[in-house]
Amino acid sequence: MVQAVILLIIGLALLVWSADRLVFGSAALAKNFGVAPLVIGMTIIAMGSSAPEMMVSATAALAGKTDTAIGNVLGSNIANIALILGLTALIKPLIISSTIIRRELPLMIIVTLIAGGLLWDHYLSFFEGLLLVVLFAFFLVGMLFISKKGEKAGDPLVIEQENDIPTGVSTKKALFWAIVGLVLLPISASILVDSAVVIAKYFGMSELVIGLTIIAVGTSLPELAASVASVLKGEDDMAVGNIIGSNIFNILAVMGLPGLIHPSSVNELAMNRDFYVMLAVSILLVIMALGKKRRINRIEGLILMICFAVYQVYLFSTM
């Protein structure tokens, strides 16, 4: 048991670090090969914080642990909004000025409802996984088109994303870090999933709950680091945009992987309980962000964090 906890911590730390190195190396490499900053910002940078979720879900699905993979998606999305945005707003109220974010928020609700529709029968099939991945491809193309307009209009989110692209990194160094991240990411994900399963069995936790709690919070650490760093630099739109983009990415790309890799039944609680929590906090975010003041203040941040704490207590008290 002690060994499993140690491995879990090592796996989490290595997962977050390797994801950061992969994004750093890939973004720098793309820039050196002349890829447009807008494309790098809306793909590599925007999706980079969700790399841990993607790798963990793929690893869990390959091991036949679909509930862990689905729990990771739902739990990460709940943690992204209720924990991370809540904490970030407590540090500094978030002012939302990007038109891109205001367009992404309703899309996040639509994508969330799609996830509910697919989980309704408590089964994730291959074709449902394929549908999610195809929708993700359309989402990327659409966001690039919208961001192109935003770039011309001087949208703050596009500017902030482009400012985060590494500069002055040699191609050799960029390639080295990209390879390091690519190699260590699946290894760390495997360590994390295996140790989490051992801990879950020891405490009598289901695979779904372990995905919703320890793994979900752990894989959301990059989003936490990115959001806090962004708000401290005064990049409020980046802090919120990271979360919205990550949640859409998690549902379309990350949730699609278990369907493609290991189509199977899903614990009914994922739909009957956890989906509605994810939907509720998503709607709460939209109400806060699209209000008259278009900001998330400290009181609202506290409300989000209380929601997360109550949900976690409920999960552990009923497992």
PyMOL commands that set and color helices and strands:
alter all, ss='L'
color gray80, all
select helices_A, chain A and resi 2-32+37-48+51-62+66-91+99-119+126-152+156-163+171-203+207-219+221-232+236-254+256-261+268-289+298-318
alter helices_A, ss='H'
color red, helices_A
select strands_A, chain A and resi 94-95+123-124+264-265+295-296
alter strands_A, ss='S'
color yellow, strands_A
deselect
rebuild
show_as cartoon
